[in-house]
Amino acid sequence: MCIFVRLNAMKKILTILLVLLFLAGCKSEDTILSERDKIVKYLTSRGLCAEDELGDQIAENPPFYSSFGTYAYRHIVNYYDADREDRPVIAWGDRVEIKFFKAHIFSGSEPNESSIFWSNIPEVILKLGNKTDYTLDWSTEPLVIELGRTATIAGLEYALPGCREADSLQVYMTANLAYGKHNIGLVPKNSMQAWYMKIEKVTK
């Protein structure tokens, strides 16, 4: 009888734990979906349409965004440049140098100076350094990523392949594709991110 009671108690505890884990997972998925909706709403408000909804409109050169993986979004600002098709395209294993970038904490509205947490633009570093209490120990050198080899956030790994040298792009990502539940430097946990950057060089 005593063993039976203990088994029943253990089953109840396990059931409660499983329910709690399920609810935690649902809450996390709901948060990601909410972040995704904020990003899509923002991109749409800027007059961009989804690439998979373009149809025959591509001939009319409409501004558009593409989606990748689990909730990473990319807009190539100069997609319709006349010489773009002649430039090297980024693939896995390539060495990519990124210059003139600003990484923002993204709230769902237009990123501004106060949301920048990392940059290699000298003017931006100088301006932010003069307005804050902390020292900005950032480099003005290009950010170098070897796709598939360099440890970087998933949102960038999803969005960079298919871009070309000299592309100016904007990448938006939900928190789970950025730093997730971790506080990193100036970035609070569970923060969406927006990266504005130019691909300086692609080495095969």
GIRA-V72840 format. One record per residue. PSI is psi in whole degrees, 0 to 359 (NA if undefined). OMEGA is omega in degrees with one decimal (NA if undefined). D_LAST is the distance of its C-alpha to the last C-alpha in whole Angstrom. Layout:
BEGIN
PSI_OMEGA_D_LAST + PSI_OMEGA_D_LAST
END
This chain:
BEGIN
316_-179.4_71 + 318_179.3_69 + 320_-179.5_66 + 317_179.3_66 + 317_179.6_66 + 319_179.1_63 + 318_178.5_61 + 319_179.4_62 + 318_178.7_61 + 321_178.8_58 + 319_179.4_57 + 317_179.8_57 + 315_178.9_55 + 320_178.4_52 + 316_179.7_53 + 316_179.2_53 + 318_179.5_50 + 320_178.6_48 + 317_179.5_49 + 317_177.6_48 + 320_179.1_44 + 314_-179.7_44 + 321_177.8_45 + 319_178.2_43 + 320_178.6_40 + 317_179.7_42 + 318_179.8_42 + 315_179.4_38 + 320_177.4_37 + 320_179.2_39 + 315_179.9_38 + 317_179.1_34 + 322_177.5_36 + 318_177.8_38 + 317_178.2_34 + 315_-179.4_33 + 322_178.5_36 + 317_-179.9_36 + 312_-179.2_32 + 318_178.4_33 + 318_179.4_36 + 312_-178.9_34 + 319_178.6_32 + 321_-179.6_34 + 339_178.3_37 + 8_176.4_34 + 14_178.7_34 + 145_174.3_31 + 160_-179.7_31 + 140_-178.0_30 + 320_-177.1_27 + 357_176.9_29 + 3_-175.6_32 + 316_-175.4_31 + 231_-178.6_32 + 358_-176.8_33 + 343_-175.7_33 + 331_179.2_29 + 342_-178.4_30 + 7_177.9_32 + 49_178.9_29 + 147_173.4_30 + 137_-176.8_29 + 166_174.1_27 + 155_177.3_26 + 152_177.5_24 + 148_-173.9_25 + 147_173.8_22 + 220_178.8_23 + 83_170.2_27 + 45_166.3_27 + 140_-175.1_24 + 145_-175.6_24 + 135_172.2_22 + 119_176.2_23 + 110_-172.5_21 + 320_-176.3_23 + 36_-177.1_22 + 327_-174.7_21 + 17_174.8_23 + 140_-176.1_22 + 325_-175.8_23 + 10_-173.4_19 + 321_-177.4_17 + 343_-179.8_16 + 351_-175.5_15 + 151_-178.8_12 + 138_178.8_9 + 142_-176.8_9 + 132_175.7_8 + 168_179.0_8 + 136_-178.7_9 + 346_-179.2_7 + 154_173.9_5 + 120_-174.9_7 + 126_176.0_9 + 124_-176.6_12 + 122_-178.5_15 + 159_176.2_18 + 54_-179.7_21 + 153_172.2_22 + 126_176.9_25 + 125_-176.4_25 + 149_161.2_29 + 124_-173.1_31 + 127_-177.2_32 + 351_-175.7_35 + 353_176.1_35 + 178_-175.3_36 + 121_177.2_35 + 140_179.2_33 + 182_-175.3_34 + 322_-176.1_34 + 346_-179.2_36 + 359_-179.4_34 + 130_175.3_31 + 354_178.7_30 + 141_178.8_27 + 159_170.3_25 + 19_176.8_23 + 116_-174.8_25 + 317_-178.1_28 + 322_180.0_31 + 315_-180.0_30 + 315_-179.5_31 + 314_-178.1_34 + 315_-179.4_35 + 322_179.3_35 + 328_179.3_36 + 346_-175.0_39 + 358_-175.1_40 + 167_-179.2_40 + 348_-177.2_41 + 159_178.5_38 + 129_179.5_36 + 102_-178.6_33 + 59_-178.2_30 + 152_179.6_27 + 147_174.7_24 + 3_177.6_24 + 157_176.6_20 + 147_170.8_17 + 124_-176.6_17 + 125_179.0_13 + 127_169.4_12 + 108_-172.2_10 + 123_-178.4_11 + 347_-179.0_13 + 320_-179.4_14 + 131_176.6_15 + 118_178.7_18 + 173_-177.2_19 + 148_-174.5_21 + 326_-178.6_21 + 322_177.6_21 + 320_-179.7_18 + 324_178.1_16 + 319_-168.2_18 + 336_-174.2_18 + 318_179.6_14 + 134_-178.5_12 + 340_173.5_13 + 168_-179.0_13 + 160_175.7_12 + 137_-179.7_11 + 4_174.3_15 + 139_167.7_16 + 123_-175.6_19 + 160_175.9_20 + 127_-179.0_23 + 130_178.8_22 + 140_-177.9_26 + 148_174.6_26 + 163_-172.9_29 + 326_-177.7_30 + 341_176.6_29 + 1_177.5_26 + 246_-178.5_26 + 359_175.4_28 + 232_-174.7_31 + 13_-176.9_34 + 140_168.9_33 + 120_179.6_34 + 111_179.3_31 + 239_-178.7_32 + 359_-173.8_33 + 118_176.2_32 + 158_177.4_35 + 156_178.1_35 + 42_179.7_34 + 131_169.4_33 + 158_179.8_31 + 153_172.1_28 + 126_179.1_26 + 125_174.9_23 + 124_-171.3_23 + 169_175.5_20 + 133_176.3_18 + 108_-175.6_14 + 317_-174.9_14 + 144_176.5_10 + 122_178.4_7 + 124_-179.1_4 + NA_NA_0
END
